[in-house]
């Protein structure tokens, strides 16, 4: 294995210098335009992408751009893309088509693309051929280089010049670049990057690279800084957090990392995702059981309830092994909330396989499950397998989805009548005069309140289960 470089002060200072250079160029352009120039970062995909976007926005803000949500009006638009499913790519191509027409009217509009989608060579070839109006394309491995790339884009006078900087892989992790968090009271924290699992349906290892863990002291320092800035909850992020530390010189497990994070004063809640069932250790379960801060919640993707299909998916566990892990979790943490991911219609799946998945949903008793119809992903082993009949897949999907909904509805009822602490996250978009927050177990709760409660903990009486969420009444205030 190559020696891992965990951080680079030289690279950090280089990129900070480019941020200052961007400020100078931007000031000149704004003088010519007679107004402030704006930027918009649009995120597609997972929590990892959302956290990356906070870093990208932080850099743009620090460099002097006004940040907007409107990609049509912004002077500089950046799409941070996802490529887990083909329809994610199609969504981006559709938005790019609209931006292309806008750029014809306004040639000074700058457009950039980054993220998982740009790590695919076939995608980059298509962009070069059919979307020549894009100014900048970069990937997942060199996000830290964003200031340098923006500077090069700004100083280039040729509107048809396309900068492409996509790395196949990297061993470089650059700490301490600017970040603009979406929430003041909670934050995602990357503890590792990449994936080594190579599930047969998944493109992630090919576009995110091999697993690279951050040093524990860097993670701790980041969280301490966040807590000092008002953060009370962190979400530890990785494609497979359970394999944290395997490529570090220090002998440290994910469970040990959690022990160290728990000692940080002022931090109230610790979440993490995603956990791979094959790597979920007894040590982790014990740490969760004894913890006062780790939330009693686990997102544990199963994908299928059929051992035959799990083998074809290269998941490296059986139905029986998965249920063994679930039973250990429930025994240690009786009130734990469990959610999962399920793929329906994986190549070769039969009605019997789908029935096994439905029976596993009932046996586990998930509080929610994110259920998807299999999407063929070019570049993965499963793409060359014999695909299932669409009609049968839809029937199986509806059957499994109905099972999930029925099971979750019954499970969430167990919280009715309890008084529990809610971290308020936002005002409710659908019900005026209500706010929305989460219990420590990740369940959503809606109750009467206003924006002044955002970021605070409220004691709430849970009145009624409404399927995947609860309605409550605040009992520690008016």
ROVOSE-880144 format. One record per residue (C-alpha): x, y, z; residue number from 1. Coordinates in Angstrom, 2 decimals, padded with zeros to 5 digits, m for minus. Layout:
{site {X Y Z} NUM}
...
***
This chain:
{site {000.00 000.00 000.00} 1}
{site {001.26 003.49 m000.82} 2}
{site {002.13 005.74 002.10} 3}
{site {m000.86 007.92 002.94} 4}
{site {m000.42 011.68 003.24} 5}
{site {m003.13 012.82 005.63} 6}
{site {m002.73 016.57 005.34} 7}
{site {m000.55 019.06 003.54} 8}
{site {000.16 022.49 004.98} 9}
{site {001.93 023.41 001.75} 10}
{site {m001.17 022.61 m000.31} 11}
{site {m003.44 024.38 002.19} 12}
{site {m001.41 027.62 002.05} 13}
{site {m001.22 027.40 m001.73} 14}
{site {m005.02 027.23 m002.00} 15}
{site {m005.52 030.00 000.58} 16}
{site {m003.23 032.17 m001.57} 17}
{site {m005.44 031.42 m004.59} 18}
{site {m008.49 032.56 m002.61} 19}
{site {m006.76 035.94 m002.16} 20}
{site {m005.96 036.04 m005.88} 21}
{site {m009.62 035.33 m006.70} 22}
{site {m010.62 038.32 m004.54} 23}
{site {m008.41 040.59 m006.65} 24}
{site {m009.71 039.29 m009.99} 25}
{site {m013.30 039.37 m008.75} 26}
{site {m012.94 042.98 m007.61} 27}
{site {m011.90 043.98 m011.14} 28}
{site {m014.76 042.06 m012.74} 29}
{site {m017.27 043.57 m010.32} 30}
{site {m015.96 047.05 m011.13} 31}
{site {m016.61 046.36 m014.82} 32}
{site {m020.05 044.90 m014.14} 33}
{site {m021.01 047.59 m011.65} 34}
{site {m022.38 045.05 m009.18} 35}
{site {m021.51 042.16 m006.87} 36}
{site {m020.96 038.82 m008.66} 37}
{site {m022.85 035.81 m007.35} 38}
{site {m022.32 032.05 m007.20} 39}
{site {m024.70 029.12 m006.76} 40}
{site {m023.75 025.58 m005.72} 41}
{site {m026.41 022.97 m006.44} 42}
{site {m026.00 019.59 m004.74} 43}
{site {m027.16 016.25 m006.07} 44}
{site {m026.84 013.08 m004.00} 45}
{site {m025.79 011.97 m000.54} 46}
{site {m024.62 013.49 002.74} 47}
{site {m021.02 013.22 001.54} 48}
{site {m021.88 015.48 m001.40} 49}
{site {m023.76 017.86 000.88} 50}
{site {m020.70 018.18 003.11} 51}
{site {m018.45 018.70 000.07} 52}
{site {m020.79 021.48 m001.08} 53}
{site {m020.46 023.25 002.26} 54}
{site {m016.70 023.34 001.62} 55}
{site {m017.15 024.60 m001.94} 56}
{site {m019.57 027.32 m000.78} 57}
{site {m017.17 028.28 002.01} 58}
{site {m014.37 028.79 m000.50} 59}
{site {m016.55 030.85 m002.85} 60}
{site {m017.86 032.98 000.02} 61}
{site {m014.36 033.58 001.38} 62}
{site {m013.22 034.55 m002.13} 63}
{site {m015.86 037.27 m002.31} 64}
{site {m018.81 035.78 m004.22} 65}
{site {m022.35 036.50 m003.08} 66}
{site {m023.96 033.08 m002.52} 67}
{site {m027.37 032.46 m004.10} 68}
{site {m029.69 029.45 m004.37} 69}
{site {m030.79 030.40 m007.90} 70}
{site {m028.60 028.72 m010.54} 71}
{site {m030.39 030.53 m013.36} 72}
{site {m029.58 034.01 m012.00} 73}
{site {m026.11 033.37 m010.57} 74}
{site {m022.99 034.51 m012.44} 75}
{site {m021.17 031.29 m011.53} 76}
{site {m022.99 027.96 m011.24} 77}
{site {m021.44 024.79 m009.85} 78}
{site {m023.23 021.43 m009.95} 79}
{site {m021.91 018.93 m007.39} 80}
{site {m023.12 015.72 m008.97} 81}
{site {m024.17 012.21 m007.99} 82}
{site {m023.87 009.17 m010.25} 83}
{site {m025.21 006.31 m008.10} 84}
{site {m028.16 005.91 m010.48} 85}
{site {m028.41 006.73 m014.15} 86}
{site {m031.40 009.02 m013.61} 87}
{site {m029.14 011.21 m011.43} 88}
{site {m026.95 011.77 m014.51} 89}
{site {m029.98 012.50 m016.68} 90}
{site {m031.19 015.12 m014.20} 91}
{site {m027.86 016.94 m014.45} 92}
{site {m027.83 016.77 m018.27} 93}
{site {m031.32 018.30 m018.25} 94}
{site {m030.20 021.20 m016.05} 95}
{site {m027.09 021.70 m018.19} 96}
{site {m029.29 022.02 m021.27} 97}
{site {m031.14 024.89 m019.61} 98}
{site {m027.87 026.55 m018.52} 99}
{site {m026.57 026.24 m022.08} 100}
{site {m029.48 028.25 m023.42} 101}
{site {m028.97 030.87 m020.69} 102}
{site {m025.29 031.14 m021.54} 103}
{site {m026.10 031.88 m025.17} 104}
{site {m027.91 034.99 m023.92} 105}
{site {m025.23 035.77 m021.35} 106}
{site {m021.80 034.49 m022.51} 107}
{site {m020.12 035.72 m019.30} 108}
{site {m022.07 033.20 m017.20} 109}
{site {m019.62 030.65 m015.76} 110}
{site {m020.57 026.98 m015.37} 111}
{site {m018.72 024.22 m013.51} 112}
{site {m019.31 020.55 m012.77} 113}
{site {m017.76 018.37 m010.08} 114}
{site {m018.56 015.30 m007.98} 115}
{site {m018.99 011.60 m008.68} 116}
{site {m020.45 011.99 m012.17} 117}
{site {m017.31 013.69 m013.46} 118}
{site {m015.11 010.78 m012.32} 119}
{site {m016.50 008.71 m015.20} 120}
{site {m014.43 009.00 m018.38} 121}
{site {m017.48 008.42 m020.59} 122}
{site {m019.26 011.34 m018.91} 123}
{site {m016.31 013.67 m019.42} 124}
{site {m016.14 012.63 m023.09} 125}
{site {m019.84 013.44 m023.49} 126}
{site {m019.40 016.82 m021.78} 127}
{site {m016.48 017.70 m024.06} 128}
{site {m018.49 016.76 m027.14} 129}
{site {m021.99 018.06 m026.36} 130}
{site {m021.60 020.63 m023.57} 131}
{site {m018.68 022.77 m024.71} 132}
{site {m020.09 025.79 m022.87} 133}
{site {m018.96 024.36 m019.49} 134}
{site {m015.97 026.29 m018.14} 135}
{site {m014.66 023.91 m015.47} 136}
{site {m014.84 020.18 m014.76} 137}
{site {m013.18 018.52 m011.76} 138}
{site {m013.76 015.40 m009.69} 139}
{site {m014.09 014.06 m006.15} 140}
{site {m010.39 013.67 m005.34} 141}
{site {m009.19 017.25 m005.82} 142}
{site {m011.97 019.35 m004.29} 143}
{site {m009.28 021.01 m002.16} 144}
{site {m007.86 022.41 m005.42} 145}
{site {m011.08 024.34 m006.11} 146}
{site {m009.61 027.84 m005.39} 147}
{site {m006.82 027.29 m007.91} 148}
{site {m009.24 026.03 m010.55} 149}
{site {m011.65 028.94 m010.03} 150}
{site {m008.79 031.40 m010.37} 151}
{site {m007.65 029.80 m013.65} 152}
{site {m011.22 029.92 m014.92} 153}
{site {m011.62 033.61 m014.04} 154}
{site {m008.39 034.77 m015.68} 155}
{site {m008.98 032.85 m018.92} 156}
{site {m010.31 035.20 m021.59} 157}
{site {m011.44 032.49 m024.00} 158}
{site {m015.14 031.76 m023.28} 159}
{site {m014.84 028.43 m025.13} 160}
{site {m011.91 027.20 m023.06} 161}
{site {m012.84 024.21 m020.89} 162}
{site {m010.65 023.39 m017.87} 163}
{site {m010.71 019.68 m017.05} 164}
{site {m008.90 018.47 m013.94} 165}
{site {m010.11 015.00 m012.92} 166}
{site {m007.84 012.75 m010.87} 167}
{site {m008.13 008.97 m010.94} 168}
{site {m007.27 008.73 m007.24} 169}
{site {m005.35 010.52 m004.51} 170}
{site {m003.69 009.95 m001.17} 171}
{site {m003.97 013.61 m000.19} 172}
{site {m006.31 015.01 002.47} 173}
{site {m006.13 018.79 002.93} 174}
{site {m007.50 020.11 006.22} 175}
{site {m008.79 023.56 007.26} 176}
{site {m010.07 025.10 004.02} 177}
{site {m013.08 027.44 004.53} 178}
{site {m016.50 025.85 005.13} 179}
{site {m019.96 027.46 005.17} 180}
{site {m022.32 025.24 007.15} 181}
{site {m025.99 025.02 006.24} 182}
{site {m026.92 024.78 009.93} 183}
{site {m025.31 026.64 012.83} 184}
{site {m026.16 023.94 015.39} 185}
{site {m025.27 020.71 013.56} 186}
{site {m022.68 019.61 011.05} 187}
{site {m021.43 016.69 009.03} 188}
{site {m017.83 015.64 009.65} 189}
{site {m015.94 013.43 007.20} 190}
{site {m013.99 010.75 009.03} 191}
{site {m012.96 008.86 005.88} 192}
{site {m013.26 008.91 002.11} 193}
{site {m013.73 006.20 m000.50} 194}
{site {m014.92 002.60 m000.38} 195}
{site {m013.28 m000.84 m000.69} 196}
{site {m016.40 m003.00 m000.90} 197}
{site {m017.16 m003.21 m004.64} 198}
{site {m020.81 m004.23 m004.38} 199}
{site {m021.65 m005.47 m007.87} 200}
{site {m024.34 m002.80 m008.46} 201}
{site {m022.39 000.19 m007.13} 202}
{site {m020.20 002.74 m008.92} 203}
{site {m018.97 004.46 m005.72} 204}
{site {m015.57 002.70 m005.35} 205}
{site {m014.76 003.63 m008.94} 206}
{site {m015.60 007.33 m008.52} 207}
{site {m014.71 007.91 m004.84} 208}
{site {m011.57 005.75 m004.79} 209}
{site {m010.18 003.47 m002.08} 210}
{site {m010.77 004.02 001.62} 211}
{site {m008.72 006.76 003.26} 212}
{site {m009.25 007.51 006.94} 213}
{site {m008.50 010.88 008.48} 214}
{site {m006.25 011.02 011.51} 215}
{site {m008.27 010.89 014.74} 216}
{site {m006.60 014.04 016.10} 217}
{site {m007.69 015.98 012.98} 218}
{site {m011.27 014.76 013.41} 219}
{site {m011.28 015.65 017.11} 220}
{site {m009.83 019.11 016.40} 221}
{site {m012.50 019.80 013.78} 222}
{site {m015.32 018.76 016.10} 223}
{site {m013.91 020.81 018.98} 224}
{site {m013.82 023.84 016.70} 225}
{site {m017.41 023.18 015.59} 226}
{site {m018.62 022.87 019.18} 227}
{site {m016.89 026.14 020.07} 228}
{site {m018.87 027.67 017.19} 229}
{site {m022.23 026.46 018.55} 230}
{site {m022.59 022.97 017.07} 231}
{site {m024.34 020.50 019.40} 232}
{site {m024.73 017.56 017.00} 233}
{site {m022.31 015.99 014.53} 234}
{site {m022.90 013.41 011.83} 235}
{site {m019.76 011.34 011.20} 236}
{site {m019.61 010.57 007.49} 237}
{site {m018.03 007.79 005.46} 238}
{site {m019.09 005.29 002.81} 239}
{site {m018.44 002.59 005.42} 240}
{site {m017.68 004.10 008.83} 241}
{site {m017.29 000.65 010.39} 242}
{site {m014.01 000.13 008.54} 243}
{site {m012.56 003.42 009.82} 244}
{site {m008.88 003.28 010.72} 245}
{site {m007.87 000.22 008.72} 246}
{site {m005.33 002.14 006.62} 247}
{site {m003.92 004.24 009.47} 248}
{site {m000.56 003.63 011.14} 249}
{site {m002.26 004.03 014.52} 250}
{site {m004.21 000.99 015.70} 251}
{site {m007.67 002.53 016.08} 252}
{site {m011.18 001.27 015.40} 253}
{site {m014.36 003.22 014.71} 254}
{site {m015.59 002.30 018.18} 255}
{site {m012.46 003.79 019.75} 256}
{site {m012.87 006.96 017.67} 257}
{site {m016.41 007.29 019.06} 258}
{site {m015.11 006.92 022.62} 259}
{site {m012.72 009.83 022.05} 260}
{site {m015.37 012.02 020.40} 261}
{site {m017.77 011.40 023.28} 262}
{site {m015.32 013.10 025.65} 263}
{site {m015.66 016.45 023.84} 264}
{site {m017.39 018.85 026.23} 265}
{site {m020.39 020.70 024.84} 266}
{site {m021.18 018.09 022.21} 267}
{site {m024.67 016.70 022.85} 268}
{site {m025.40 014.24 020.03} 269}
{site {m023.30 011.97 017.82} 270}
{site {m024.68 010.36 014.67} 271}
{site {m022.91 008.39 011.97} 272}
{site {m023.52 006.80 008.60} 273}
{site {m023.20 004.61 006.70} 274}
{site {m022.59 001.28 008.44} 275}
{site {m021.86 m001.87 006.46} 276}
{site {m023.32 m005.00 008.15} 277}
{site {m020.24 m007.11 007.45} 278}
{site {m018.01 m004.78 009.49} 279}
{site {m020.32 m003.95 012.40} 280}
{site {m018.39 m005.11 015.47} 281}
{site {m019.44 m006.20 018.93} 282}
{site {m017.14 m003.44 020.22} 283}
{site {m019.19 m000.80 018.39} 284}
{site {m022.44 m002.18 019.81} 285}
{site {m020.96 m002.08 023.32} 286}
{site {m019.82 001.54 022.86} 287}
{site {m023.29 002.55 021.64} 288}
{site {m024.91 000.76 024.58} 289}
{site {m022.80 002.61 027.16} 290}
{site {m022.84 006.02 025.47} 291}
{site {m024.73 009.08 026.68} 292}
{site {m024.23 010.94 023.39} 293}
{site {m024.33 008.41 020.53} 294}
{site {m027.86 008.38 019.23} 295}
{site {m029.85 005.13 019.60} 296}
{site {m030.20 004.92 015.83} 297}
{site {m028.61 002.79 013.14} 298}
{site {m028.93 003.03 009.37} 299}
{site {m027.96 m000.50 008.32} 300}
{site {m028.45 m001.14 004.57} 301}
{site {m029.58 m004.69 003.86} 302}
{site {m030.37 m004.31 000.09} 303}
{site {m032.04 m007.75 m000.07} 304}
{site {m033.45 m010.39 002.26} 305}
{site {m032.30 m013.22 000.00} 306}
{site {m028.87 m014.73 000.69} 307}
{site {m028.67 m015.78 m002.97} 308}
{site {m029.14 m012.21 m004.16} 309}
{site {m026.82 m010.84 m001.46} 310}
{site {m024.09 m013.13 m002.80} 311}
{site {m024.71 m011.87 m006.36} 312}
{site {m024.54 m008.30 m004.99} 313}
{site {m021.15 m009.11 m003.38} 314}
{site {m022.40 m007.86 m000.03} 315}
{site {m020.29 m010.43 001.92} 316}
{site {m022.96 m011.38 004.45} 317}
{site {m026.00 m013.64 004.45} 318}
{site {m029.56 m013.02 005.56} 319}
{site {m028.77 m014.99 008.72} 320}
{site {m025.65 m012.94 009.51} 321}
{site {m027.57 m009.68 009.02} 322}
{site {m030.32 m010.79 011.38} 323}
{site {m027.70 m011.86 013.92} 324}
{site {m026.26 m008.32 013.90} 325}
{site {m029.74 m006.78 014.22} 326}
{site {m030.58 m009.03 017.17} 327}
{site {m027.34 m008.01 018.94} 328}
{site {m028.22 m004.34 018.44} 329}
{site {m031.76 m004.80 019.78} 330}
{site {m030.57 m006.79 022.76} 331}
{site {m027.98 m004.14 023.70} 332}
{site {m030.17 m001.11 022.85} 333}
{site {m033.83 m002.24 023.16} 334}
{site {m035.32 001.05 021.95} 335}
{site {m032.98 001.49 018.97} 336}
{site {m034.43 002.93 015.77} 337}
{site {m033.41 001.00 012.65} 338}
{site {m033.57 002.13 009.04} 339}
{site {m032.24 000.50 005.89} 340}
{site {m031.81 000.60 002.10} 341}
{site {m033.49 m001.97 m000.14} 342}
{site {m032.94 m002.61 m003.85} 343}
{site {m035.80 m004.32 m005.70} 344}
{site {m035.26 m005.93 m009.09} 345}
{site {m031.55 m006.72 m008.90} 346}
{site {m030.61 m008.95 m011.87} 347}
{site {m031.79 m012.50 m011.29} 348}
{site {m034.21 m011.62 m008.47} 349}
{site {m037.31 m013.83 m008.43} 350}
{site {m040.68 m013.45 m006.75} 351}
{site {m039.40 m015.77 m004.01} 352}
{site {m036.37 m013.52 m003.43} 353}
{site {m038.64 m010.47 m003.13} 354}
{site {m040.84 m012.35 m000.67} 355}
{site {m037.74 m013.08 001.42} 356}
{site {m037.00 m009.36 001.51} 357}
{site {m040.56 m008.60 002.63} 358}
{site {m040.36 m011.23 005.36} 359}
{site {m037.03 m009.77 006.57} 360}
{site {m038.62 m006.31 006.78} 361}
{site {m041.28 m007.77 009.07} 362}
{site {m038.76 m009.72 011.14} 363}
{site {m036.45 m006.76 011.70} 364}
{site {m039.21 m004.20 012.15} 365}
{site {m037.64 m001.17 010.48} 366}
{site {m038.73 002.32 011.45} 367}
{site {m038.17 003.33 007.83} 368}
{site {m036.62 001.91 004.69} 369}
{site {m035.42 003.68 001.56} 370}
{site {m036.66 001.37 m001.17} 371}
{site {m035.40 001.67 m004.75} 372}
{site {m035.94 m000.13 m008.02} 373}
{site {m032.59 m001.40 m009.31} 374}
{site {m031.02 001.03 m011.76} 375}
{site {m028.52 m000.42 m014.23} 376}
{site {m025.17 001.32 m013.78} 377}
{site {m022.74 001.15 m016.69} 378}
{site {m019.29 000.22 m015.43} 379}
{site {m020.46 m002.14 m012.68} 380}
{site {m020.52 m005.99 m012.85} 381}
{site {m024.30 m006.08 m012.41} 382}
{site {m024.81 m004.07 m015.61} 383}
{site {m023.81 m007.11 m017.69} 384}
{site {m026.13 m009.50 m015.82} 385}
{site {m029.54 m010.54 m017.17} 386}
{site {m032.02 m007.84 m016.12} 387}
{site {m035.42 m008.58 m014.56} 388}
{site {m038.86 m008.18 m016.12} 389}
{site {m040.03 m004.61 m015.46} 390}
{site {m043.65 m005.55 m014.74} 391}
{site {m042.65 m008.12 m012.12} 392}
{site {m040.15 m005.70 m010.58} 393}
{site {m042.86 m003.05 m010.14} 394}
{site {m045.19 m005.59 m008.53} 395}
{site {m042.45 m006.71 m006.13} 396}
{site {m041.52 m003.10 m005.38} 397}
{site {m045.10 m002.19 m004.48} 398}
{site {m045.40 m005.29 m002.28} 399}
{site {m042.17 m004.52 m000.39} 400}
{site {m042.97 m000.81 m000.09} 401}
{site {m046.38 m001.62 001.38} 402}
{site {m044.72 m003.97 003.89} 403}
{site {m042.24 m001.24 004.87} 404}
{site {m045.02 001.31 005.37} 405}
{site {m047.15 m001.04 007.46} 406}
{site {m044.22 m002.12 009.63} 407}
{site {m042.91 001.41 010.17} 408}
{site {m046.36 002.69 011.08} 409}
{site {m046.68 000.09 013.81} 410}
{site {m043.12 000.57 015.06} 411}
{site {m043.36 004.34 015.47} 412}
{site {m046.56 004.03 017.51} 413}
{site {m044.44 002.75 020.41} 414}
{site {m043.34 006.34 021.09} 415}
{site {m046.86 007.73 021.48} 416}
{site {m047.44 009.16 024.94} 417}
{site {m043.76 009.63 025.81} 418}
{site {m042.03 012.86 026.75} 419}
{site {m038.80 013.15 024.75} 420}
{site {m036.19 015.75 023.80} 421}
{site {m036.34 017.22 020.30} 422}
{site {m033.60 019.20 018.56} 423}
{site {m035.50 021.77 016.49} 424}
{site {m034.15 021.98 012.92} 425}
{site {m036.49 024.22 010.96} 426}
{site {m039.90 025.78 010.59} 427}
{site {m042.41 023.41 009.08} 428}
{site {m042.96 024.14 005.38} 429}
{site {m046.37 022.44 005.29} 430}
{site {m048.01 023.60 008.51} 431}
{site {m047.90 027.27 009.51} 432}
{site {m047.05 027.86 013.15} 433}
{site {m045.23 024.52 013.49} 434}
{site {m041.56 023.58 013.71} 435}
{site {m039.80 020.34 012.81} 436}
{site {m037.10 018.58 014.78} 437}
{site {m035.59 015.18 015.50} 438}
{site {m035.50 012.90 018.46} 439}
{site {m032.14 011.38 019.39} 440}
{site {m033.33 008.26 017.55} 441}
{site {m033.63 010.33 014.34} 442}
{site {m037.44 010.29 014.14} 443}
{site {m039.08 013.50 012.92} 444}
{site {m041.41 015.41 015.22} 445}
{site {m043.68 018.34 014.33} 446}
{site {m045.06 020.62 017.05} 447}
{site {m046.24 024.20 017.51} 448}
{site {m043.44 026.75 017.64} 449}
{site {m041.60 029.44 015.71} 450}
{site {m038.18 030.12 014.20} 451}
{site {m036.75 031.26 017.55} 452}
{site {m036.64 027.59 018.61} 453}
{site {m034.34 026.50 015.76} 454}
{site {m031.15 024.98 017.13} 455}
{site {m032.56 024.47 020.64} 456}
{site {m033.61 021.34 022.53} 457}
{site {m037.29 021.20 023.52} 458}
{site {m039.09 018.69 025.74} 459}
{site {m042.08 017.47 023.75} 460}
{site {m044.99 015.18 024.58} 461}
{site {m045.46 012.83 021.62} 462}
{site {m049.20 012.85 020.97} 463}
{site {m049.70 010.88 017.77} 464}
{site {m047.83 008.80 015.24} 465}
{site {m048.47 009.79 011.62} 466}
{site {m046.67 007.04 009.72} 467}
{site {m043.04 008.10 009.43} 468}
{site {m043.24 011.06 011.84} 469}
{site {m044.86 012.15 015.11} 470}
{site {m047.01 015.09 016.19} 471}
{site {m046.27 016.51 019.61} 472}
{site {m046.88 019.27 022.14} 473}
{site {m044.09 021.27 023.72} 474}
{site {m044.12 020.86 027.50} 475}
{site {m041.09 022.91 028.59} 476}
{site {m042.36 026.28 027.40} 477}
{site {m045.42 028.15 026.15} 478}
***
